[in-house]
């Protein structure tokens, strides 16, 4: 499914975690920063489910989205009771990529493969993007290793999708080994007399 979604420029925006209540609702795991915009009534999603599922190859539309006790909850058209909802548990929701771009916001697939440039020298390419609670990380493949680069403005000041590159200003030691202080060169030692 991921290959098909990528060919259609679709984005994974959520996963149906479990049935919620008796009226066909689901607790929803979000893969988007804008659920109020993504899950509006009538929004349509392609389902990623096992081929054996009766839902395979089908789409669903949102009937209602709300936040209840801090949890995202979604109701889908045609899913009117708990039994029907349980047939869709663990389904992943994909939607067509929209053209509304936010300033300083990119999709992970737009960043993968871009050159990473430091002081006008290409130091690697973006291999993938890791989404962590504190911030996103760019995983950069260099000639010798993979480097985790915090995706924050202080370290990644410029992303130029059109030029195919990301400018980085990393702290010392992020892309190279720092020299180890030599104790025999007169530096401080652990045991002084």
N, C-alpha and C positions, 0 to 999 in steps of 0.2 A: 504493500500500500504506500509506503513512504516514497518509492520510486515514482508511482503514478501521481502522488500528490505533488512531488517536486516538478514533474513534467507539466502539470496543470498550474504551477505557481500557487499551490495551496499552502496554508499555514496550519500547524497543529495548535489549537487554541484551548482545548480542554479534554478532560477524561471523566466519564461517568463513574464515580466511585462506588456508590451503592444506592439502592432504592431508599426513598425517604418518605415516610408516611404511607397513606393508603390511596392517594389520588394520582399516582403515577409520577411523582417528583423524584429527582435525583440529587444527591450531594455531588458537587462538581469540583474537580481539581482543576485549577486555572493554569494555563500556560500563556496567559496574556496579561498585560498591564492595564488593559482597558476593557474589563468585562461588561461595563454598562453600555459600551459602544458595540461590542461584539455580539452580545446575547440579547439584542432587542427583539421584540415580538416580530415574527416573520423571517428572522435571519435563518438561512439554510446552511446545513452542515453535511458533508460527506462523512459516512461512518467507516471507521476502521474496526472491523470485527472479523472473527475467524470465518473462513469460507463455508463452514458447515452451518453457520448462523442463518436464520431466516431473514436477518437484516442485512446480509452481505450484498454489497452493490447498491444499497439504498441510501437515500438522504432523509434528513429529518428537519423540521422547522421548529423554532422556539415559539412556545405559547406564552411563557412568562419566565422572567428571571428575577430573583430577589436574594437578599442576604438575610439569613435567619440565624440568630445566635452566633454570629461571626462566620457562618458557613455559607458558601455560594450554593444556591438551590435553583434548579432549572426544571421547568415543565415543558414537555415536547408535545406537539400536535400528534394525535393518534395514540398516545400512551396515556391511558386514562385510569389505570389502576396499578397496584403494586405488582401483580403477577406480570403484566406487560412490561413494567419497568425492570423487573429482575432479568428479563431476556436481553437487556441492553447493558447490564452492569459490566464495567471495564472497557466499554467501547470508547474509542478515541474520536474526538470531533475535529474535522478539518474544514477550513473555509477558504474561499478564493481570496488571494492576496488583494488588499485594497490599495489604491493609489494615493491615499491620504498619508503623506509622510510627515512625521513630527520632526521638528528641528532636533538635531543631535540624537536621532533614533534610527537604528538600522535593524534589519532582520539578520539572524545568524547566517543564513545562507548567502547573504550579500557580502559578508565579511570573509567567509572561508575562501582561501586561495589568494587573498590579497597579499601583496608584498608588504613586509614590515621594514620601514626605513628609519635608520638612526644616523644622524649627521650625514645625510645624502648617500649613505651606503645601505644596500639591502642586506639585512641581517637574518631574514627568514621569511616564511609565509605562514599565514593564519591557517592552522590545521582544523581547529574547531573552536566553538565558544561554549564555555561552561557557565551555567546560570547558578550562582550561589546566593544565599540570603543576603550577604553583605554587599556584594557587587558581582558583576560578571567578570570572568577571566578569559582572556584570549590565550589559547594554547598555540604557541608559535614554534614551528619546526625550523630549527637552525641546521647547520651542517653537521653538528655533533650531538644535538639533544633536542628535547622539547622544553620550552621555557613558558612558565605561567606568568602572563602579564596582566596585572589588574587593569580592567577597562574603565579607568577614571581619567578625567580631563587633564590632571597634572602629569600623567604618564603617557596618555594617548591624546594629544591636543588636536590632531587633525586626522579625519577619515575622509578620503577622497575616492568614493566608489568609482566615479568616471575614469580617474587616472589609474585605478587598480592598486592603490597603496594606502598604507596607514603610517603616519609619522609618529615615532615614539621618542620620548625623552626620559628613559628609565634611570633609576638611581644606579650608582656604581655597584657592580656585582650581580646585576640581574642577568646580563647577557655574557658576563665573563667572570672568571675566577679572580678574586681579589688576592693580592700577595699576602702571604702570612708573615707576620712580624718575626724576624729572626732574633732569638734570644742571645745568640753569640755576638750580635752586632752592637752590644751595649745597651740593649733595651731592658726594661724592667724584668726581673725574674721573680718566680713565685717564692723562692727561699733566699732572702738576703740576710747577710750577717751584719 
